[in-house]
């Protein structure tokens, strides 16, 4: 079991806002599955559940938005993600993946 400090609970709204829900659904669509988020008119979440679907992928506009959200997330969180991967390893060498 991971240490409590290794897990930070997030909301479904944040997960969706980062573009990760779109990304995961893009992958799930290959297998005919999706994570469905039903919302109230005010934006509150009514229900979230896995479902079978006939959809395979998203429209170009939806995909453009998804890629932009993912890119924004990576730019905003890249340093923290890199620190999480490398941890406190003082012998990590060059953290840059571009030279590898």
PEZI-V896173 format. One record per pair of residues at least 6 apart in sequence whose ideal C-beta (glycine too) atoms are under 7 Angstrom apart, sorted by the first residue. I is the first residue (numbers start at 1). J is the second residue. Records with the same first field share a line. If there is no record, write none. Layout:
I=J / J
//
This chain:
12=37 / 45 / 48
15=21
16=37
17=69
18=69 / 70 / 73
19=66 / 69 / 70 / 73
21=35 / 37
22=58 / 66
23=66 / 70
24=35
25=34 / 35
26=57 / 58
28=34 / 35
29=53 / 55 / 56 / 57
32=52 / 53
33=50 / 52 / 53
34=51 / 53 / 55
35=48 / 50
36=48 / 49 / 51
37=45 / 48
38=46 / 47
39=45 / 46
40=46
82=95
86=92 / 95
//
